[in-house]
Amino acid sequence: ARILSRTDVTLHLADSRRGMVDETLAETLESGAATVHLHTLPAPETLMAALPEDAHVLILTHDHAEDLILCDAALRRESIGSIGVIGSSAKWSRFRMKLAAEGHTESAIERIQCPIGVPDLTGKHPAVIAISVAADLMRVFQKATP
């Protein structure tokens, strides 16, 4: 979010945990060019319906169960531009099976990118992941702009 907040985008950050999206974070993010909306929601998946068409959704929570619920909600919005979820190949394998069990088709499930980020920029450090994810999302934005 800090990296993307320096660009001319609209960011919606949602977290189910109190205090995670607070005024300090807002001040940091709002110093950039982005329009930032912070949401503390007990069920962050409820925000999915309010997102604009062609929104790009990145799912990076503290909880695999919450990630799965958000993936399901994102897939139910056919107008979402792209969907990405942070995770390992083992996590993604489990998610694919569970999403199929929820009735999502294979082609719908293929809309989700996991892992997220630039494929050849590897690393586990949060800053490396942030740069990789932001760079990949900027690539998506450029492809969408004629």
Secondary structure, 3 states (H helix, E strand, C coil): CCCHHHCCCEEEEEECCCCCCCHHHHHHHCCCCCEEEEEECCCHHHHHHHCCCCCEEEECCCCHHHHHHHHHHHHCCCCCCEEEECCCHHHHHHHHHHHHHCCCCHHHHCCEECCCCCCCCCCCCHHHHHHHHHHHHHHHHHHHCC
